[in-house]
Amino acid sequence: MFQKRLKYKISQIKSYLDHKFSGLNINMIFGGILYILIVGVLCINCYNAYVKGMDDMRQYSNELQITNKIKQENIQLQNLYRYYNSIDYKKMYARDNLSLAPSDETLYYIQRDEPITIDPKTEYVPPTTVDNLTLWRRLLFNV
């Protein structure tokens, strides 16, 4: 009984809406609105993907610059490591810091009581000028 009443009410509402909106095609309107909403959502998703892609590209370029700097620093450190492991550096370190030398070399240590001071020259002596004739005599005759 309840089902019959519900069916009857639904059919009345449907017939009323059909009569009221008989000039309008509701399916076409809802379909158009739905189509516009789907296109809008897809456009927004495309824009968000583009913005995220640009941010990723900026991040990638920054990381690439940092990576290049680290690679250059690594190359410099490898060269420094090779230098410190070289025989020449070990000889120099042994000579300077450990006071070691090869067997055929004699090292001398000079201990000074006080540092040597050099007095700067205070008076100005102008350079001597030589005339051209005197210069030629000196060159040719050693006079």
MOGIDA-V358816 format. One record per helix or strand of 3 or more residues. SS is the DSSP state (hx for helix, st for strand). FROM is the first residue (numbers start at 1). TO is the last residue. If there is no record, write none. Layout:
SS FROM TO
SS FROM TO
This chain:
hx 2 20
hx 26 84
hx 87 96
hx 132 141
